[in-house]
Amino acid sequence: MKTLTLILLAIAVLGTASGANESPLEHNKRIVREFYDLAFNQHKPRDAAMKYLAVNYIQHNPRVADGRQGFIDAFANQTAPDKSVTEFKRFVAEGDLVVVHSHGIDDPADKADRGVAVVDIFRVTGNLITEHWDVGKKVPETSRNNNTMF
């Protein structure tokens, strides 16, 4: 009986660790979070692209080419380990889409760098990101209201 209990416990733990008990929406959010974190916070855009982007990845940002290589070419030199950081504010999922609201800062050591408020939209199919849209706006020094952009 002890052996059976240990086996069932191990299966439960392993299943949870691998995402087996995730809802489809939580799965999609996890895929996007892991991709974004690996690419921009761990400064490994090539690794992130190869692991999480579909070969035929569609990019809607006019400054970035389609495909994995397009992503790698656009971000390989823009993720210095001592520079850029992305703070995730929220993840929202609906169907196969995941929306990320984040605060990107190019140089955290520079107190004048207030960063950029970014909204990314990703389409996830299975375990891969297949499509991406984004918009960003610099965080201003002053605001006409008392609200933040986050």
N, C-alpha and C positions, 0 to 999 in steps of 0.2 A: 504494500500500500504506500509506503514511504517513497519507493522508487517511482511509482505512478504519479504521485503528487509532485515530486521533483521534476519529472518529465513535463507534466502539464504546466508547471510554473515556468520552466525554461521556454516552452513553446509560447506562452503568453508574453513573456518578456521579449523574446526574439521577434515575435510578430509585431509588437508595439514599436520596437526599435526600428524595424524595417518599414514602418508605415502601413502595415497590413490592416490595422484597425482605423485608419484615417478615412474620413469622408472624402469624396472626390474633390470637394472645394478645398479642404485642408491639405490634401495632397498637392493640388495645383499651387497653393500659397507656399507650401514648403519648397517645391521645385524652384519657384521664382526667388524666394528668400535665399536659398542656397546658391543659386546662380549669381545673384546680385552681390551677395556677400563675398563670394570667391573672386568675382571679377574686380570689384571696386574696393572692398575693405581689406581683403587679403592680397590685393594687387596682382592677381593672376588671371588676366583676361583670356589668355590663350587656353589655360586649363578649363576655365568656365565655359568658353565657347565649345571646346571639344566634348565636354561632358554634358552640357545642358542645351545647346542649340541644335536644332535640326539642320541637316546638310542644306536643305532648301529654305532656310530661315528667311522670312520676309521682313524687311526693315522699312519703316515709314519715315524715319528721320532723314531729311534730304542730305545730311552731311555724312551719312554712313551707308556703305554699299550693302546689298543683300548678301546672305550667306555667312557662314562661320568666319571665313577669311576677311570679309568686310568688317565684321565686328572686331576681329583681332587687329587689323590694320588701323582702325579708328582709335582703339583704346590702349594698344600696347605701350605707347610712350606717354600716356596721360595718367598713369596710376603709380606715381612714385611712392614708395612705402612711407616716407616721412611727410607726405603731403596730403593727398585727397582722403576724405573720409565721408561716408554716407551714413546718416542717422535715419533709420526707418521710423516713420511716424505711424503709419497704418497700412494694412493689407486688406483689400476687399476683393472677394471673389464672387463671380456669378457665371454659371455655365463653364465654358472653357477659358474665360477671361479672368485675369488677376490685375488689380490696380494697386500700385504702390505709390504712396505719398511719402516723400522723403526730403531731407535737408542735406544737400551736398555742399561740402566746403573744400575748396582747393588747397588752402594752406591754413590748417588749424592753429598754427603758431602766430599767424598774422591776425591781430585783434581787429583790424579794419576789414578783414574778409568776412562779411556777413553771410556769404554763401548764396545758394540758389534753392528755391522751392521747386521741386520737380514732381510731376505726376507721370508715371510710366504705366502703360497698359500692355500686358503680355497675353498672348494666346498660347495655351498649353495643350499639347496632344500627347497623351500617355506620359512619358517621362521627359519629354522634350519641349522646349519653347519653340514655337513655329512662326510667331509674328510679334512685332513690337511697334508701338507708337509712344511718343513722349512730348511733353511740353515743359518748359521751365521758365522761371521768372526770378531775376535777382531780388534778394531780400533788400528792401530799401532802408535807408538810415532812419527815416521818419515815416509816419503813417497818419492818415486823417482819422483813424479810429484807434481804439485801445486793444484791438485784437492782433494776434500774431498770424503769420501765414501758415501756421501749423496747428 
